[in-house]
Amino acid sequence: MNVLAKDQMGRLDAHISDLFYKMSVGFDDNWLFTTTPQTSNYPPYNLTEDKNNNSYRIDMAVAGFSKDDIEIFEEEGKLTIKGEIKNDGDTKNSTVLHYGGLAQRGFTRNFNIAPNIKITEVTLENGVLSLNFLKDINRNKNQIKIS
């Protein structure tokens, strides 16, 4: 039987918590890790929070992708970003790639989104896909009257 020591469990909890916050937007500290971690770090991204404005931002490096190559959708608390470069038949036959330094393989990135998070803006500029989010602190509050 494989039993983890107390310090190993603490490191495992910290690792799981770290993975959750790298792939989640808008959750409070008491949320539990609920999805499996992604194994690929491609494409790289930054997740930042502005605590003064209750806002978040994801900046993802997608050099070589156009807005037509990227699909973004949200479903049941999960934000999915998919990218796949679409080659048209004419350029594929007439162009020779001598060196491929840009990683332009297809990707899928998933993020957990809290119910009170709203996507406010999505831009693609200079090879960086930026998604801005706003946390509505009143969205999940229901006032209950005492009868």
C-alpha positions as a Markdown table, in Angstrom:
| # | Residue | x | y | z |
|---|---|---|---|---|
| 1 | Met | 0.0 | 0.0 | 0.0 |
| 2 | Asn | 1.4 | 3.4 | -1.0 |
| 3 | Val | 0.9 | 5.9 | 1.8 |
| 4 | Leu | 2.0 | 9.5 | 1.3 |
| 5 | Ala | 3.8 | 11.2 | 4.2 |
| 6 | Lys | 2.2 | 14.3 | 5.7 |
| 7 | Asp | 4.7 | 16.6 | 4.0 |
| 8 | Gln | 4.2 | 14.9 | 0.7 |
| 9 | Met | 0.4 | 15.4 | 1.0 |
| 10 | Gly | 1.0 | 19.1 | 1.7 |
| 11 | Arg | 3.1 | 19.4 | -1.4 |
| 12 | Leu | 0.5 | 17.5 | -3.4 |
| 13 | Asp | -2.3 | 19.8 | -2.2 |
| 14 | Ala | -0.2 | 22.9 | -3.0 |
| 15 | His | 0.6 | 21.5 | -6.5 |
| 16 | Ile | -3.1 | 20.8 | -7.2 |
| 17 | Ser | -4.1 | 24.2 | -5.9 |
| 18 | Asp | -1.4 | 25.8 | -8.1 |
| 19 | Leu | -2.7 | 23.9 | -11.2 |
| 20 | Phe | -6.3 | 25.0 | -10.5 |
| 21 | Tyr | -5.3 | 28.7 | -10.3 |
| 22 | Lys | -3.3 | 28.5 | -13.5 |
| 23 | Met | -6.5 | 27.2 | -15.3 |
| 24 | Ser | -9.3 | 29.1 | -13.5 |
| 25 | Val | -10.7 | 32.6 | -13.7 |
| 26 | Gly | -12.7 | 34.2 | -10.9 |
| 27 | Phe | -12.9 | 31.5 | -8.3 |
| 28 | Asp | -12.5 | 32.3 | -4.6 |
| 29 | Asp | -9.9 | 30.6 | -2.5 |
| 30 | Asn | -12.3 | 27.9 | -1.2 |
| 31 | Trp | -13.0 | 26.3 | -4.6 |
| 32 | Leu | -11.7 | 22.8 | -5.1 |
| 33 | Phe | -9.7 | 21.6 | -8.1 |
| 34 | Thr | -12.3 | 19.8 | -10.2 |
| 35 | Thr | -10.8 | 19.1 | -13.6 |
| 36 | Thr | -7.8 | 17.2 | -14.8 |
| 37 | Pro | -4.7 | 19.2 | -15.5 |
| 38 | Gln | -3.6 | 19.8 | -19.1 |
| 39 | Thr | -0.3 | 18.1 | -20.0 |
| 40 | Ser | 0.9 | 20.5 | -22.7 |
| 41 | Asn | 2.1 | 24.0 | -22.0 |
| 42 | Tyr | 1.4 | 25.1 | -25.6 |
| 43 | Pro | 0.5 | 27.8 | -26.3 |
| 44 | Pro | 2.0 | 29.7 | -23.3 |
| 45 | Tyr | -0.3 | 32.2 | -21.6 |
| 46 | Asn | -0.4 | 34.6 | -18.7 |
| 47 | Leu | -3.4 | 34.8 | -16.3 |
| 48 | Thr | -3.5 | 38.1 | -14.4 |
| 49 | Glu | -6.0 | 39.6 | -11.9 |
| 50 | Asp | -6.6 | 43.3 | -11.1 |
| 51 | Lys | -8.0 | 43.2 | -7.6 |
| 52 | Asn | -8.9 | 46.9 | -7.7 |
| 53 | Asn | -11.3 | 46.5 | -10.6 |
| 54 | Asn | -12.5 | 42.9 | -10.1 |
| 55 | Ser | -11.1 | 42.0 | -13.5 |
| 56 | Tyr | -9.0 | 39.2 | -15.0 |
| 57 | Arg | -7.0 | 38.9 | -18.2 |
| 58 | Ile | -5.6 | 35.9 | -20.2 |
| 59 | Asp | -2.9 | 36.7 | -22.7 |
| 60 | Met | -2.0 | 33.8 | -24.9 |
| 61 | Ala | 0.9 | 33.6 | -27.4 |
| 62 | Val | -0.5 | 32.5 | -30.7 |
| 63 | Ala | 2.0 | 33.7 | -33.3 |
| 64 | Gly | 1.0 | 32.8 | -36.8 |
| 65 | Phe | -2.7 | 32.3 | -36.0 |
| 66 | Ser | -5.3 | 34.6 | -37.5 |
| 67 | Lys | -8.7 | 35.3 | -35.9 |
| 68 | Asp | -10.2 | 32.9 | -38.4 |
| 69 | Asp | -7.9 | 30.1 | -37.1 |
| 70 | Ile | -9.1 | 30.5 | -33.4 |
| 71 | Glu | -12.4 | 29.4 | -31.9 |
| 72 | Ile | -13.5 | 30.5 | -28.5 |
| 73 | Phe | -16.6 | 29.2 | -26.6 |
| 74 | Glu | -17.9 | 28.9 | -23.1 |
| 75 | Glu | -20.1 | 26.0 | -22.0 |
| 76 | Glu | -21.2 | 25.0 | -18.5 |
| 77 | Gly | -18.4 | 26.9 | -16.6 |
| 78 | Lys | -15.6 | 25.9 | -19.0 |
| 79 | Leu | -14.0 | 28.3 | -21.4 |
| 80 | Thr | -12.4 | 26.5 | -24.4 |
| 81 | Ile | -9.9 | 28.1 | -26.8 |
| 82 | Lys | -9.1 | 26.1 | -29.9 |
| 83 | Gly | -6.6 | 27.0 | -32.6 |
| 84 | Glu | -5.9 | 25.3 | -35.9 |
| 85 | Ile | -4.2 | 27.0 | -38.8 |
| 86 | Lys | -6.2 | 26.5 | -42.0 |
| 87 | Asn | -4.1 | 26.2 | -45.1 |
| 88 | Asp | -5.7 | 26.8 | -48.5 |
| 89 | Gly | -4.7 | 24.5 | -51.3 |
| 90 | Asp | -2.9 | 27.2 | -53.4 |
| 91 | Thr | -0.3 | 28.3 | -50.9 |
| 92 | Lys | 0.4 | 24.7 | -49.7 |
| 93 | Asn | 1.6 | 23.6 | -53.1 |
| 94 | Ser | 3.5 | 26.8 | -54.0 |
| 95 | Thr | 5.3 | 27.6 | -50.7 |
| 96 | Val | 8.3 | 25.8 | -49.4 |
| 97 | Leu | 9.1 | 26.1 | -45.7 |
| 98 | His | 12.8 | 26.0 | -45.2 |
| 99 | Tyr | 12.8 | 26.5 | -41.4 |
| 100 | Gly | 9.8 | 26.2 | -39.1 |
| 101 | Gly | 10.7 | 28.1 | -35.9 |
| 102 | Leu | 7.1 | 29.1 | -35.1 |
| 103 | Ala | 5.1 | 26.4 | -33.4 |
| 104 | Gln | 1.9 | 26.5 | -35.3 |
| 105 | Arg | 0.4 | 23.2 | -34.3 |
| 106 | Gly | -3.2 | 23.0 | -33.3 |
| 107 | Phe | -4.1 | 23.4 | -29.7 |
| 108 | Thr | -7.0 | 23.3 | -27.3 |
| 109 | Arg | -6.9 | 25.1 | -23.9 |
| 110 | Asn | -9.6 | 24.8 | -21.3 |
| 111 | Phe | -10.2 | 27.2 | -18.3 |
| 112 | Asn | -12.6 | 26.9 | -15.5 |
| 113 | Ile | -14.8 | 30.0 | -15.3 |
| 114 | Ala | -16.7 | 31.0 | -12.2 |
| 115 | Pro | -20.4 | 31.6 | -12.6 |
| 116 | Asn | -20.1 | 35.3 | -11.9 |
| 117 | Ile | -17.4 | 36.0 | -14.5 |
| 118 | Lys | -18.3 | 37.7 | -17.8 |
| 119 | Ile | -16.1 | 37.9 | -20.9 |
| 120 | Thr | -15.9 | 41.6 | -21.8 |
| 121 | Glu | -13.4 | 41.8 | -24.7 |
| 122 | Val | -11.4 | 39.5 | -26.9 |
| 123 | Thr | -8.6 | 40.8 | -29.1 |
| 124 | Leu | -5.8 | 39.4 | -31.3 |
| 125 | Glu | -2.9 | 41.8 | -31.8 |
| 126 | Asn | 0.7 | 41.2 | -32.6 |
| 127 | Gly | 0.4 | 37.4 | -32.1 |
| 128 | Val | -1.2 | 37.7 | -28.6 |
| 129 | Leu | -4.8 | 36.7 | -28.0 |
| 130 | Ser | -6.2 | 38.7 | -25.1 |
| 131 | Leu | -9.4 | 37.9 | -23.2 |
| 132 | Asn | -10.7 | 40.3 | -20.6 |
| 133 | Phe | -13.1 | 39.3 | -17.9 |
| 134 | Leu | -15.1 | 41.1 | -15.3 |
| 135 | Lys | -16.2 | 39.7 | -12.0 |
| 136 | Asp | -19.7 | 40.7 | -11.1 |
| 137 | Ile | -19.7 | 40.5 | -7.3 |
| 138 | Asn | -23.5 | 40.7 | -7.2 |
| 139 | Arg | -24.4 | 38.2 | -9.9 |
| 140 | Asn | -24.7 | 35.2 | -7.6 |
| 141 | Lys | -26.3 | 37.0 | -4.6 |
| 142 | Asn | -29.9 | 36.4 | -3.9 |
| 143 | Gln | -31.5 | 38.4 | -1.1 |
| 144 | Ile | -33.6 | 36.2 | 1.1 |
| 145 | Lys | -36.4 | 37.9 | 3.0 |
| 146 | Ile | -37.4 | 36.8 | 6.4 |
| 147 | Ser | -41.1 | 36.0 | 6.6 |
